[in-house]
Each structure stands twice: as structure tokens, then as C-alpha cells.
Amino acid sequence: MSTVVDNQLVLWEKTQSVITATAESRPVAIREFSSLAKKLLVDPELHSLVASNLARAVSPFLDYSSAMVLFQLRNRLKKAGFKHPNSCRVALLGSSTTHQIEHVLDLFLFSYGIELECKESEYGTFRQELLNPHSEIYQFAPRFIILATADKDISHFPPLTASRPEMESSLAAELQSWKSLWESAHKYSNAQVLQDNFLEPTARLFANHELRLPGSRGSFIQELNRSFSLEAPPFVLVHDVNYLAGIFGRTKWSDPRFVHHAKMPCSPDALVEYAHSLSSILASQCGVIRKCLVLDLDNTLWGGVIGDDGLGGIRLGQGSAEGEAFQSFQSYAASLATRGVLLAVCSKNTDSVAREAFEKHPEMKLKLSDIACFTANWDNKAENLRAIAKSLNIGLNSLVFVDDNPAERAIVRENVPEVMVPEVGDDVASYAEIIDRWKYFQTTGVQAEDLQRTAYYKADELRKQVESSAVNMDDFLASLKMEALVAPIHELNLERSAQLLMRSNQFNLTTKRRTSSELSALAKDPAWFTLTIGLRDKFGDNGLISVILACEENSELNIDTWLMSCRVLKRGVELFVLSELIIEAKRRNLHHIAGKYIRTEKNALVVDHYRQLGFEKTGEADGWTSWRLDIDTLKENPKSYILRNAQHSI
């Protein structure tokens, strides 16, 4: 066996030890992993191996000291020249010291495959930096601005004796002061703002009656946090630090030794929780998104083995603590499905036996209608996960797999490393908390389409059945009776458009990610043409399925972004979009449409997109091709089976 293979096996064993360690044994496991990894860094050919295993070792369950051990290893990789291709440019502003935040944030973003480029402001100068259009922060041109603020930054606390109207007046003044900062950030940059909300006090002056008095500190902060969430514009994302502190423990979070003496925003261990939460938001904004929760069945959704114990023998539902815990986890999974997360089943089972519980057990919270892809057989689970990803037309890196069996978890981690496999243990009562703590399904926003996603996939199965029985493709497309809802990007579809840009990977010509703030600026620029397409047919509504951004440049309509949901492939949407682009080019008296294909690991699907639409190749280099269409030579616009319905309310 070669030395390289030996190193891979030994490092993987150390990584597995970190992943499966208890809280008590994890620090030792991390030191052993880091020690071996540092030795392997002398060989440049092993840098990528060390990086991938380091990413696996990072978790929200780290203590601060262990996080710093891994950060030092990450720094060694950086100094050795290893870099992820994707980066995230962040300005970090706050009223406390932020250097420690940057370190832990850098580590977590690295685990997402993202390099952090960070600019910190001077201590306590966040207002000056945001209000000065020539500040170093704006010269840095960040994509994101993090406002790591605290309750000491609140300027308009009402008096304790304030009436409700007096408190509301103070609230309006306080909210306006923050809105002014947000507007300045938006005016002087296209950065997306991540704004911390405020911690409710650990000490309550009015004890149990704190929230009854409008002028109490706790009552005011609660109202202010709610106002932030309801009134923040699309270019501001509120980071719910108050919730994090509640989960972590408020007194441990606000340890005065660190908050007052070291001027840190929270205790060191709380920094791990804080930075992980921030990194999950930033990663989702950069397009790193998990879309599907894949579930084992026996001893994961119910107690026992249905093939052996029978429908009446499995433990599920009221009457026992164990049965109630399984039912509670099912309810959590069902809620994720309602929110837009796809659910799939991957079980070693006989299909008909596995389905019986969903169809007949009276205490099942999950139904077959909740499951976008049901796979129960005796094949290898790693291969079944590949089949699930293919069936749903999503990447393996979109999957999170939950299985009570540690051997199955290890096999999946080793054979399909793209799939996230949380170490859930064997106590189903903790499963929901563990999945939530990982923040796998962080989202850029919740839109109407999210609440219908499983229904979209179910309707698509009906379309596939009709397609398979159609005589030819023309007959099939005509039978769908498709209608496109066409609109520019505007305030009502802004966040959904940004979400689609973050989520789409396969049918995406350039894979450029843009935040709501960046899209808002483009939509207001007359040089840019923004187009969104919603699609519905006789089987139902597909929601918003395509976003196109193009710019008038060098007497051409230059396509910057062209993406589409893979759920609507081969329906003629591409031809419909091209027709819209031609109409817009002619409206601007332009004679050519230009586009670029930038190759990524996931978008090989569209490598010949422009060629198939009649464009001519005008350039080529490593990783990209450029294309051009002379619209004056076209005898007629492309035809599709899609009717146009222009609406401003998609």
C-alpha cells in the first residue's frame, strides 16, 4: 500500500475520531488530528487532503480552545498557499473587539469551502464608518457588512416609568437611528447588511413582571428586536443573537469577565456559536445550501424493525417516552417539509413493508405525500443516496443524511463525502436539536415557493408520466398548456430572485451569486435588463423558475446571468427566454446578444446552451467560452409552446 493511501487512511481515522467524539473526549481527539495533519502539510500533494478533513472536523459543538487549534491548522494551510476558489468579502464592524470573531468566522467559512476576506473597523467606530462615504470600509468594497452590536449601542431607552405611547415614541426613534445606518450602508455600497439584534437582560429589575411594564429594559429590547425583524429592508438580514444566547444560556453567554474586562461581545465558547451562526448565513448567501433531508426508517423514524416486528410492533406515538420522541422527530421533519426542505427516505427495507407504516400506522406524523423521493431496498446506502440526488435533480452536496446506525453513517461519510452526515447518536429525542444546531437548512429567506416545493416535485412526477406516454415531444409540450408569468425584478420578487440565484447550480451559465442588495441596485440601473419567469401548466404552478440579468454594453445586450430551475428542463423555457431577450435588444436598438459560459463543477449541463440556441462562439479560454447572436439575421423569433402573461406580481 502506498504512503499516500496510508496517510489518507490514518488521517481519516483521526477525523472520524473527532466526528464521533463526546464533548469530554473531543479536545484530545482534535489535538491528535491536528498534530498528524500538521506533519502531512510538509507534502504539498497532501494539502487538499488535509483541507477536506479539516472541514469535516469543524463543528458547532467545538469549545473555543479546540476551535483555535483548528484555526491554527487552517492558518498553516493558508500560509502554505492552499486556498478555496470561492471567497467572501466581509466588513466586520462592532462596538466590542471583533478580532476573535474574525478568527472563528474564518474557520467556519473555510469548512463551507469559502475563503474569508475581512476588514475590521476600529473599536467602537461602526457609526462613523457607516456614515462616512469615504471610510475605509467602503473603500474595501465588501459584499457583506456585519454589525456586531449590543444593547449598550441602544440610544433611546425610555424611562422605567414610561407609558405605552412614550415607549412607542422611544422605539420609533431608536428604529429610525438604525434605519439611517442601514440606508447609509446601502447608499454607499451594494453590501448586504447582517445586523445583530439585542440580548434581553439576564437581570430583570421587575422580576416576573418585566414584560408587563412598557418602560422596562427587557420589554423595550423585546419590542425593538421584533421591529427589526418586521421592518428591516431586503438589503438587511437580522442575525438573531438573542435566540442564540437563549439556547446557549444567557448567563454563560454574557460572562462579565469577558464582556467588561476583555471587551469581547460574549464569552469565548459562545463565540463558536455566534460565528457558526453568522457563517451559516454568509454561506447561504454565497450559494452553499442544503436542500434535502434524507431519513433512515427503522430506529430513526420509529423504534424497532418493521420487517421483523410488524406494523403493530414498532414503537411510535403516545403511551411511551420512546414512542413520543420518534413522533416528535417526525413532526420536526414534517415542519421542515412545509418550510420547503425536501424529504427523502433511504432505508434498507422491502419497499412495500416500509411504505406500510406511512399508509396505515395511525400515529405516523409523516405521510407518503411529504416524501419527495422514497427509496427502500437492500442496496448500498451510498449508492441509494446518489440515486436520490439524481432523481431529485440536485447535487449530492444538497443532502443531509440521518441514520441511527453508526456503521451506516461511517460508510456514507467515506463513500459520498459530499453528503452531510450528522453524528446523531442513538437517542432520537436529540435528533431535531442536533440538526437545528448544525443549521444545515439556513435560508436566504422564506418565500411562497418554499412552502410548495414538495408539491412541485409531486406534480413533476405526473408530468414525467404523461411525457413517457406521449407520442412525441411536441404533443407532450402542447398538452401541458404552459403559461409564463413575466416580470422584471421588483420589490415583491426581489428576495425570491436572490434565493434562486443562491440555489441554482446546474442550469446556471455563470453561477454568479448576488444578494438582495446587489439585485436591488441592478434593477434600478437603466443599463440593466432584469427578467423573472414564473411557469404554470395544467398540473399546477411551478413558481418562479428563471432569472436573467443582462446589461447594455458595447452596443450589445450582454447576458450576465441566465439560470433556471432544473425541474422545468426540456419544456422550451430557454426558447421563450431567448425570445424575450431579442424583444428587449430590439427595444434598445441593439443588433447583437452576447453571453458567456463559465464552467463549474456542476453546470456541465449547459456547456452547449448557447450553441443549441444558434449563437456563434467568439472566444474560448480555460474554463469559459463566449458567444454572440446576430438578431438581424433571424427570420423570426424562437417559438415555444409557452404563452406569455406579463405580470408585476410574481
DRENFIPA-901139 format. One line per field, with one value per residue (C-alpha): residue number from 0; x, y negated, z negated. Coordinates in steps of 0.001 Angstrom, whole numbers, plus 500000, padded with zeros to 6 digits. Layout:
<nodes>
mimi: [NUM:...]
east: [X:...]
north: [Y:...]
up: [Z:...]
</nodes>
This chain:
<nodes>
mimi: [0:1:2:3:4:5:6:7:8:9:10:11:12:13:14:15:16:17:18:19:20:21:22:23:24:25:26:27:28:29:30:31:32:33:34:35:36:37:38:39:40:41:42:43:44:45:46:47:48:49:50:51:52:53:54:55:56:57:58:59:60:61:62:63:64:65:66:67:68:69:70:71:72:73:74:75:76:77:78:79:80:81:82:83:84:85:86:87:88:89:90:91:92:93:94:95:96:97:98:99:100:101:102:103:104:105:106:107:108:109:110:111:112:113:114:115:116:117:118:119:120:121:122:123:124:125:126:127:128:129:130:131:132:133:134:135:136:137:138:139:140:141:142:143:144:145:146:147:148:149:150:151:152:153:154:155:156:157:158:159:160:161:162:163:164:165:166:167:168:169:170:171:172:173:174:175:176:177:178:179:180:181:182:183:184:185:186:187:188:189:190:191:192:193:194:195:196:197:198:199:200:201:202:203:204:205:206:207:208:209:210:211:212:213:214:215:216:217:218:219:220:221:222:223:224:225:226:227:228:229:230:231:232:233:234:235:236:237:238:239:240:241:242:243:244:245:246:247:248:249:250:251:252:253:254:255:256:257:258:259:260:261:262:263:264:265:266:267:268:269:270:271:272:273:274:275:276:277:278:279:280:281:282:283:284:285:286:287:288:289:290:291:292:293:294:295:296:297:298:299:300:301:302:303:304:305:306:307:308:309:310:311:312:313:314:315:316:317:318:319:320:321:322:323:324:325:326:327:328:329:330:331:332:333:334:335:336:337:338:339:340:341:342:343:344:345:346:347:348:349:350:351:352:353:354:355:356:357:358:359:360:361:362:363:364:365:366:367:368:369:370:371:372:373:374:375:376:377:378:379:380:381:382:383:384:385:386:387:388:389:390:391:392:393:394:395:396:397:398:399:400:401:402:403:404:405:406:407:408:409:410:411:412:413:414:415:416:417:418:419:420:421:422:423:424:425:426:427:428:429:430:431:432:433:434:435:436:437:438:439:440:441:442:443:444:445:446:447:448:449:450:451:452:453:454:455:456:457:458:459:460:461:462:463:464:465:466:467:468:469:470:471:472:473:474:475:476:477:478:479:480:481:482:483:484:485:486:487:488:489:490:491:492:493:494:495:496:497:498:499:500:501:502:503:504:505:506:507:508:509:510:511:512:513:514:515:516:517:518:519:520:521:522:523:524:525:526:527:528:529:530:531:532:533:534:535:536:537:538:539:540:541:542:543:544:545:546:547:548:549:550:551:552:553:554:555:556:557:558:559:560:561:562:563:564:565:566:567:568:569:570:571:572:573:574:575:576:577:578:579:580:581:582:583:584:585:586:587:588:589:590:591:592:593:594:595:596:597:598:599:600:601:602:603:604:605:606:607:608:609:610:611:612:613:614:615:616:617:618:619:620:621:622:623:624:625:626:627:628:629:630:631:632:633:634:635:636:637:638:639:640:641:642:643:644:645:646:647:648:649]
east: [500000:501413:502397:499708:496988:498394:498224:494675:493534:495265:494035:490516:490606:491637:488890:486315:487506:486799:483368:482257:483879:481923:482211:484719:486946:486716:489588:492061:490808:491233:494779:495716:494075:495794:499189:499028:497629:500497:503029:501314:501461:505158:503939:502127:500295:498507:497276:493905:493514:494271:491867:488960:489472:489825:486474:484900:486431:484860:481502:479262:479940:483580:484819:486791:490221:489590:488380:491665:493658:491831:492187:495966:495909:493745:496305:499132:497239:496750:500437:501305:499310:496116:493016:489420:488329:485328:485765:483569:484447:483216:483435:483211:482031:481116:481179:483324:486602:485983:489328:488319:485088:487109:489244:486328:484286:487235:487416:483723:483648:486664:484643:481988:484635:484796:487819:487149:488469:487806:488179:487636:486741:488427:486927:483536:483598:480857:478613:481410:482430:478896:478026:481271:481033:484855:485500:487961:485040:483521:486939:487301:484113:482669:479929:478651:478715:478339:477124:478160:476349:474986:472425:474949:474504:470813:470401:466702:465795:462559:462361:461275:458030:457187:453647:452931:452767:456025:457727:456477:457869:461292:461019:460315:463292:465599:464451:464942:468526:469342:467471:469645:472761:471322:470391:473900:475398:473056:473715:477497:477845:475842:476728:474190:473991:473893:472578:472767:469690:469941:470119:467340:468860:469851:468922:465307:464517:460849:461397:458414:456627:459399:457369:454264:455919:456459:459460:461391:464654:463547:460230:461859:464541:461922:459869:462974:464020:460567:460614:463995:462614:459441:460844:464346:464545:465612:469239:469353:469332:468711:471003:469038:471708:469037:467820:471376:472060:468844:469836:473412:472493:472279:474486:477188:476906:477281:480097:481166:484832:484983:482283:483519:487214:488221:485576:484554:480962:480432:482329:484893:482834:479800:481943:481847:478045:477969:480481:478892:475509:476971:478907:475777:474026:477011:477399:473733:474160:477139:475103:476166:472748:471454:468082:467086:466832:467252:465906:466515:463418:463967:465035:465160:461511:460159:461506:462150:462462:459198:460195:460683:458292:455413:453225:451835:455230:457088:457322:455717:453332:451653:451986:455756:458550:460406:457359:456615:460241:460039:456726:458225:461122:458672:456765:460029:460793:457243:457645:460871:458972:456294:459045:460425:463084:462753:462351:463589:463737:466825:466269:467425:463964:461419:459649:456084:456794:458455:455554:453030:453881:453267:450000:448466:450052:447677:450439:452667:453155:454909:452877:453983:452824:455577:458316:459747:461754:461143:463978:463676:465714:468688:471318:474257:473028:475818:474605:470993:471907:473423:470185:468095:470147:469782:466028:465515:467939:470044:473680:474931:476136:472471:471771:471766:471503:470174:470661:470766:473338:476948:478310:475992:476954:480650:480134:478236:480806:483608:481919:479877:481770:479616:476663:476466:476018:475458:476597:473117:473831:471032:468750:466080:464961:468069:467903:465950:468180:471350:470113:468955:472247:474148:471958:472066:468940:469810:467922:468221:464522:461196:459023:455694:457523:459342:456047:455065:458352:457332:454094:456177:458148:454993:453396:456581:456200:452801:454394:457020:454313:452495:455778:456605:453239:453264:453678:456263:457736:455687:452449:453636:454606:451376:449369:450880:449152:452023:451807:454760:454391:456899:458148:461265:462895:460968:460377:457826:460030:463441:464143:462859:465070:468101:467206:467071:470485:471886:470273:470711:473871:473257:471337:473390:475599:477930:476975:477296:475742:474047:472465:469141:471071:473050:469956:468080:470828:470851:467069:467232:470016:468564:471546:470430:467588:466189:463752:461975:459881:457197:455692:452387:450619:447640:449325:449940:452181:455968:456565:459394:461762:464160:466143:468013:470262:471613:473387:473636:477348:479413:476244:475203:472781:475278:473866:475437:473280:470970:469682:466701:465315:466148:462593:461453:464111:463063:459877:461044:461680:465087:463462:460878:463589:465620:462571:462228:465904:465502:462468:464452:467501:465331:463630:467070:468038:470759:471681:473534:473082:476245:476706:479349:479542:481825:482463:481976:481886:478095:476992:478208:474508:474607:478007:476327:473452:474352:475350:471978:470228:472083:474829:478296:481378:483527:486144:487463:489954:490492:487139:484967:483545:481947:479050:477205:473892:473202:469480:469217:469802:466868:463798:461537:461717:462148:458871:457811:454628:454535:452010:453177:451380:453126:452531:454193:453380:455414]
north: [500000:496586:493956:491611:494182:494899:491191:490963:493869:492675:489099:490326:492419:489333:487306:489970:489872:486132:486512:489287:487904:486898:483370:484625:486539:484101:481743:484655:486062:482648:482226:485663:484900:481520:482946:485539:483039:480597:483345:484122:480473:480871:482625:480159:483049:483676:480115:480798:483973:482079:479289:481649:483458:480186:479079:482282:481738:478296:478321:476039:478292:477161:475454:472254:473795:476614:474106:472225:475442:475996:472323:472616:475598:473609:470767:473148:474279:470663:469838:472947:471489:473541:471530:472345:470905:469128:466122:463893:460216:459074:455833:456581:453643:453589:451877:454641:456236:458269:459937:463197:463202:462958:465998:468309:466964:467653:471241:471940:470341:472452:475539:474380:474107:470304:468047:465068:461671:459464:455785:454839:451367:449727:450489:448813:446766:448537:445447:443229:445842:446261:442559:441511:442203:442179:444563:447435:449833:448557:448392:452076:452690:455504:457801:458121:455760:457382:455107:456885:454559:454885:453366:450696:449290:448562:444792:444261:446359:444998:444142:447021:445178:444729:445302:447406:444344:442985:446340:446486:443000:444119:447276:445292:443007:445957:447836:444759:444338:447869:447429:444390:446527:449221:446669:445221:448668:449245:445805:446048:449743:452661:454733:456929:455908:458552:456799:458385:457920:457371:459631:459388:458691:461559:459473:458249:455207:456132:459877:461810:458571:457311:457658:456065:452648:450820:448921:451913:452750:456280:455138:452451:454768:457382:454782:453476:456955:457595:454269:455174:458436:456871:453633:454499:453843:456629:455473:456108:459564:459634:462034:463362:463265:463048:466513:467903:466644:468206:471597:471299:469900:466155:466010:468129:466029:462696:463721:460338:461380:461256:458701:455977:456706:458012:456002:459177:459448:462662:465446:467399:470583:468512:467077:470520:470489:466884:467350:470595:468899:465983:468315:470331:467128:465975:469420:469498:466040:467407:470326:473071:474517:477907:478735:482255:484200:487938:490219:493796:495598:498349:496854:493413:492611:495326:497758:501303:503006:503026:506033:508112:506506:505808:502721:503244:503992:500796:498205:494934:492421:491761:494122:494350:491793:493510:493599:489936:488992:490676:488949:485588:486059:486879:483671:481721:483306:482615:478965:478765:480134:477473:474851:476064:478622:481755:485037:488376:491897:494106:497404:500990:502491:504131:501281:502438:503143:499763:497907:499716:497623:494395:495688:497496:496578:494158:492337:491510:487753:488139:489244:490505:487174:485492:487604:486302:489491:492866:495422:498665:501656:503735:501871:499916:496666:494660:495721:495081:491527:490978:492253:489944:486910:487876:488434:485027:483401:481907:482347:484772:481731:480778:483833:484291:487947:489033:492639:494131:496754:495554:498054:496739:493167:494005:495800:492863:490318:492277:493111:489977:487234:484542:485655:484182:486887:485530:487687:488058:490980:493344:491029:489819:487223:485173:485517:482335:480276:481631:480938:477466:476716:477510:475000:477209:475628:471995:469989:466655:466078:467890:467338:468740:471174:472695:473746:475554:477238:480840:480276:479037:482288:484383:482542:483074:486829:486554:484611:487317:489964:488017:487420:491125:491938:489087:489940:487175:484201:481602:483318:483522:479845:478733:480872:479111:475800:473794:470139:467927:465112:462463:459592:457574:457849:455636:455421:458248:460851:459493:461945:464953:463936:463686:467058:468678:467209:468776:472193:472817:474637:476948:474744:471653:470236:468225:469221:465641:465134:461851:460720:458909:455658:456224:457233:454182:451913:453653:453459:449665:449242:448424:450068:453403:455658:457930:460708:463257:466128:467997:471063:472834:475571:477884:479827:476779:473806:474221:470835:468549:470754:468491:465275:463444:460406:458620:455318:452966:452953:452182:451885:455404:456894:458808:461693:461605:464293:466924:469573:471864:474472:477945:479013:477405:478725:479624:477549:474879:472223:471480:470582:468456:466561:466029:464522:462101:461160:460495:458278:456291:455953:454613:452205:450804:450701:453295:455802:458449:460537:461790:464376:466305:469819:470217:473839:475044:478489:478582:476765:479112:479469:476117:476349:476259:473991:471058:473251:475001:471630:470544:468398:468378:468890:465743:466713:469510:469967:472314:472622:470365:469699:466540:466405:463953:463909:461576:460963:459161:462489:464154:464542:464943:465162:468612:470435:472369:473873:471292:468453:465098:463467:460314:459623:457354:459553:462738]
up: [500000:500959:498407:499764:499186:495709:494869:496172:494020:490844:491251:491969:488783:486785:488442:487626:484013:483923:485536:483181:480004:476934:475568:472991:475429:478349:477312:477146:480464:482096:480817:482159:485506:485754:484821:487616:490131:489486:490209:493516:494601:495488:498645:500977:502625:499319:498767:500364:498283:495063:496043:496730:493427:491549:492963:491594:488162:487750:485987:483909:480905:480565:477437:478052:477347:479816:482392:482017:482510:485795:486737:486370:488738:491149:490955:491781:494855:495857:495424:497422:500312:500136:501000:501823:505190:503621:501362:499219:498718:495304:493324:489603:487500:483842:480508:478972:480000:483134:483774:482111:484114:487318:486400:485636:488561:490868:489617:490162:493611:494527:493574:496074:498801:498643:498081:495804:496851:493844:492985:489334:488168:485223:481824:481379:484599:486559:486780:488082:490639:491969:492136:493848:497609:497839:494951:495227:495022:498254:499931:499088:501151:499018:500217:496651:493672:490256:487461:484260:481889:478355:476022:474983:478505:477926:477591:476850:473837:472366:468650:466440:465716:469422:470605:473681:476013:474548:475063:478658:479285:477993:480088:483259:482587:481922:485002:487153:485930:487098:490359:491060:490664:492913:495561:495460:495957:498898:500387:500276:501148:502522:499464:497728:494066:491317:488226:484772:482647:478894:475858:473343:469915:467634:464581:464523:462408:462277:461954:463300:464243:466569:469756:468267:467946:471267:469899:468617:470346:471166:472623:474769:476161:476996:478904:480676:481780:483164:485022:486531:487886:489285:490695:491923:495694:498097:498002:494219:492626:488890:487051:484080:481376:478677:479688:479780:476272:475039:476456:475200:471792:471218:468143:469830:472994:471189:468846:467371:467195:470972:471783:469419:468935:472376:474279:476089:477404:475426:473691:475790:476055:477068:479897:481526:481503:482720:485548:486710:486949:488910:491199:491995:493118:495182:496759:497771:499298:501257:502610:500183:499387:498267:499794:498775:495513:496182:493468:492491:491147:488570:485228:486853:487585:485293:482739:483855:487240:489147:491241:488064:485576:487949:488121:484625:483103:483901:481117:482142:480640:477323:474413:474066:473868:476709:478992:478302:479090:482510:483178:482165:484584:487363:486590:486868:490248:491458:490452:492457:495459:495002:494938:498255:497339:499451:497566:498866:497479:497745:495950:496130:496271:498502:500249:499630:495952:495443:497030:494854:491805:493750:495153:492175:488837:487073:485154:488140:488453:491796:494796:498205:499631:497563:499158:502425:503084:501384:501670:499728:500935:499879:501899:500510:498934:500533:503974:502989:501944:505376:506919:504709:505725:509385:509054:507435:509870:507093:506117:503503:501591:501160:498976:495205:494165:490753:489645:486151:487226:486673:489200:491927:491048:491373:494704:496174:494931:496548:499852:500534:498673:500285:498148:494652:492022:488503:485604:484136:481812:480816:478815:481193:478630:479515:483330:484058:481773:483406:486943:485945:484179:487387:489279:492366:493793:493300:495882:497625:496931:496867:499919:501096:503403:500417:498889:502097:503008:502283:504207:507160:507201:506882:509818:511801:511346:513065:515908:516347:516527:519247:521091:521101:522684:525238:528921:529421:527557:529461:528434:524836:524625:526263:523850:520812:521707:520230:519318:518396:515877:516947:514781:514063:510657:508239:504507:504451:506147:505086:502276:504234:507179:504874:503379:506817:507651:504494:505023:508772:509836:512794:515226:514482:517224:514982:511410:510219:506789:505940:502703:502441:502035:505233:507200:505963:507302:510710:511027:510637:513214:516682:518362:516954:518062:515373:516164:513999:515331:513445:515073:514602:516526:516233:513413:511247:510585:510707:509077:510151:512145:514045:513550:516283:515867:518928:519456:522421:523141:526255:528361:527302:524839:522725:520662:517213:515573:517020:514681:514467:512112:513392:512576:515841:518198:521746:521626:524067:521418:522961:526291:524543:522635:525806:527451:524515:524836:528550:527899:525309:527575:530392:527990:527185:530892:530328:533006:531020:527890:526185:523458:521591:520230:517196:516339:512758:511177:511507:514669:517419:518284:520126:521797:525253:524266:526490:529432:529337:529417:532562:531020:532569:530425:530273:527712:525591:522768:519871:518137:520288:523727:525125:527588:529819:531679:534616:534260:537617:539364:537622:539801:536784:533015:531437:530935:527872:526502:523716:523654:522313:519407:518193:514522:511992:509040:509449]
</nodes>
